[in-house]
Amino acid sequence: MKPLHAAVVGGGPSGLYFAYLLKKSSPASRVTVVEQNESYRGFIGRMHRNKNQLVYHGDDAIMVDSTGYGGAISRLSLLTMLRGLCDDAGVELHFATRMQRIPDADLVVGADGVNSVVRTAEGSDFGVRAEKLTNWFAWYGTRARFDTPALNFRKHQGGHFVAHYYPYSDDMGTFVAECDARTWSRLGLGAMADAERQRLMETIFADALKGERLISNKSIWRNFVAAGTERWYSGNRVLLGDALNSAHFSIGSGTRIAMEDSIALWEALEASEAVPQALERFERERRPTKQKLLKAARASYLWYEAFADKMQAMAPLDFVYDFMTRTGRMDDARLREQHPQFMRRYEACSTLPSKS
Ligand SMILES: Cc1cc2nc3c(=O)[nH]c(=O)nc-3n(C[C@H](O)[C@H](O)[C@H](O)COP(=O)(O)OP(=O)(O)OC[C@H]3O[C@@H](n4cnc5c(N)ncnc54)[C@H](O)[C@@H]3O)c2cc1C
């Protein structure tokens, strides 16, 4: 591919990573990134590796062991690292700059997240599809120390709640709280102020938080919108990451999927003579893999939409097994291999038919 001018809208993981890859492999290209937020403060982060996960069904805590490792890195750490790479490679970064109109460039990359403006801008023809979920959620930080990441399903005053929490640095954790639509209306959460809802979560999950408060970071309760597009590119405009498809947070891989999009687009540019062929190649080669991930993400969010009924209907071990197999990508053989202790315990007393 000849040197080109690529204008990236959005300085999240997908935008920065793509910009870095392109500029590093094609130094004569002009690569610009506009990001509406201000520059990230210096912050050294590191990966927090977690082996096991606790799943609570009310007061029953079930440990799901794992033969592999999971891990988390703070978003700020990741973005700071990517920004450093972009600076070193010579990418032009413009912070505190919200895109007002589609830039004039050979290639316009919409890496601007779930509410992408590139996706809906005048002249874009991506064929947007959106599905609004009925569960409500909010995303907080906390100074509570979590030794093990956990999924905590709780009943409270006839309502059903779940919190997903995990450490992302030595002294900070992420805490995502969620409830179903019936709970939202029955307990009057819609009429509460954000601070009241936050206090309610601190009450329901007091044991897990060990006396620490939740920290709001524009933590607005909302419904997740699973958005996607029929086409991945429109003229010289292409979408990446969450702008292309919003993967539900319950599969915990949105950032990885977004960055794999960046790699796929960069590889398609490397392998093509011109931008139109590259965009066609990007969609053709990346779509089948991404489709599988999105199918799994959909199965996962539909499971969460029904978690209250499942909590009522199932004993704790059956409930956890049902959760582990929710995406259809995990059968008993894989569970035995990857979560041997949990499966031994489950198979000794399960009442559900096996998924072999
Ligand atoms: C509650 C919750 C929990 C999650 N937990 C996880 C998790 O544990 N692990 C995981 O991997 N993923 C998680 N995700 C998903 C993850 O955050 C996203 O999948 C990932 O950030 C996608 O990267 P992106 O670069 O495509 O988009 P984003 O990270 O959304 O970046 C888009 C960027 O574009 C900028 N922007 C938007 N509009 C404009 C504009 N007009 N002009 C200029 N800039 C603009 C935004 O400011 C933003 O910086 C979670 C998401 C949510 C909502």
PDBQT file of the ligand as one rigid body, heavy atoms in Angstrom, charges set to zero:
ROOT
HETATM    1  C1  LIG A 401     -19.864  -1.466  32.085  1.00  0.00    +0.000 C 
HETATM    2  C2  LIG A 401     -18.809  -1.912  31.114  1.00  0.00    +0.000 A 
HETATM    3  C3  LIG A 401     -17.829  -2.793  31.530  1.00  0.00    +0.000 A 
HETATM    4  C4  LIG A 401     -16.866  -3.259  30.611  1.00  0.00    +0.000 A 
HETATM    5  N1  LIG A 401     -15.913  -4.126  31.065  1.00  0.00    +0.000 NA
HETATM    6  C5  LIG A 401     -15.003  -4.590  30.193  1.00  0.00    +0.000 A 
HETATM    7  C6  LIG A 401     -14.010  -5.505  30.627  1.00  0.00    +0.000 A 
HETATM    8  O1  LIG A 401     -13.947  -5.905  31.790  1.00  0.00    +0.000 OA
HETATM    9  N2  LIG A 401     -13.121  -5.953  29.704  1.00  0.00    +0.000 N 
HETATM   10  C7  LIG A 401     -13.160  -5.555  28.412  1.00  0.00    +0.000 A 
HETATM   11  O2  LIG A 401     -12.338  -6.006  27.610  1.00  0.00    +0.000 OA
HETATM   12  N3  LIG A 401     -14.064  -4.666  27.975  1.00  0.00    +0.000 NA
HETATM   13  C8  LIG A 401     -14.995  -4.185  28.828  1.00  0.00    +0.000 A 
HETATM   14  N4  LIG A 401     -15.938  -3.299  28.390  1.00  0.00    +0.000 N 
HETATM   15  C9  LIG A 401     -15.992  -2.956  26.954  1.00  0.00    +0.000 C 
HETATM   16  C10 LIG A 401     -14.849  -2.034  26.516  1.00  0.00    +0.000 C 
HETATM   17  O3  LIG A 401     -14.861  -0.861  27.297  1.00  0.00    +0.000 OA
HETATM   18  C11 LIG A 401     -15.047  -1.685  25.026  1.00  0.00    +0.000 C 
HETATM   19  O4  LIG A 401     -15.376  -2.836  24.289  1.00  0.00    +0.000 OA
HETATM   20  C12 LIG A 401     -13.762  -1.069  24.450  1.00  0.00    +0.000 C 
HETATM   21  O5  LIG A 401     -13.417   0.087  25.153  1.00  0.00    +0.000 OA
HETATM   22  C13 LIG A 401     -13.963  -0.735  22.957  1.00  0.00    +0.000 C 
HETATM   23  O6  LIG A 401     -12.892   0.061  22.478  1.00  0.00    +0.000 OA
HETATM   24  P1  LIG A 401     -13.100   1.142  21.318  1.00  0.00    +0.000 P 
HETATM   25  O7  LIG A 401     -11.783   1.780  21.084  1.00  0.00    +0.000 OA
HETATM   26  O8  LIG A 401     -13.773   0.492  20.165  1.00  0.00    +0.000 OA
HETATM   27  O9  LIG A 401     -14.156   2.197  21.876  1.00  0.00    +0.000 OA
HETATM   28  P2  LIG A 401     -14.039   3.181  23.154  1.00  0.00    +0.000 P 
HETATM   29  O10 LIG A 401     -13.169   2.586  24.197  1.00  0.00    +0.000 OA
HETATM   30  O11 LIG A 401     -15.444   3.499  23.536  1.00  0.00    +0.000 OA
HETATM   31  O12 LIG A 401     -13.334   4.463  22.594  1.00  0.00    +0.000 OA
HETATM   32  C14 LIG A 401     -13.987   5.389  21.774  1.00  0.00    +0.000 C 
HETATM   33  C15 LIG A 401     -13.310   6.744  21.964  1.00  0.00    +0.000 C 
HETATM   34  O13 LIG A 401     -13.861   7.660  21.024  1.00  0.00    +0.000 OA
HETATM   35  C16 LIG A 401     -14.024   8.923  21.639  1.00  0.00    +0.000 C 
HETATM   36  N5  LIG A 401     -15.057   9.647  20.881  1.00  0.00    +0.000 N 
HETATM   37  C17 LIG A 401     -16.371   9.339  20.777  1.00  0.00    +0.000 A 
HETATM   38  N6  LIG A 401     -16.995  10.209  19.969  1.00  0.00    +0.000 NA
HETATM   39  C18 LIG A 401     -16.046  11.083  19.553  1.00  0.00    +0.000 A 
HETATM   40  C19 LIG A 401     -16.079  12.218  18.690  1.00  0.00    +0.000 A 
HETATM   41  N7  LIG A 401     -17.193  12.627  18.080  1.00  0.00    +0.000 N 
HETATM   42  N8  LIG A 401     -14.923  12.892  18.467  1.00  0.00    +0.000 NA
HETATM   43  C20 LIG A 401     -13.757  12.492  19.065  1.00  0.00    +0.000 A 
HETATM   44  N9  LIG A 401     -13.693  11.427  19.892  1.00  0.00    +0.000 NA
HETATM   45  C21 LIG A 401     -14.809  10.733  20.126  1.00  0.00    +0.000 A 
HETATM   46  C22 LIG A 401     -14.410   8.567  23.062  1.00  0.00    +0.000 C 
HETATM   47  O14 LIG A 401     -14.147   9.635  23.952  1.00  0.00    +0.000 OA
HETATM   48  C23 LIG A 401     -13.545   7.348  23.343  1.00  0.00    +0.000 C 
HETATM   49  O15 LIG A 401     -12.304   7.685  23.911  1.00  0.00    +0.000 OA
HETATM   50  C24 LIG A 401     -16.888  -2.800  29.281  1.00  0.00    +0.000 A 
HETATM   51  C25 LIG A 401     -17.846  -1.875  28.871  1.00  0.00    +0.000 A 
HETATM   52  C26 LIG A 401     -18.803  -1.441  29.763  1.00  0.00    +0.000 A 
HETATM   53  C27 LIG A 401     -19.860  -0.455  29.313  1.00  0.00    +0.000 C 
ENDROOT
TORSDOF 0
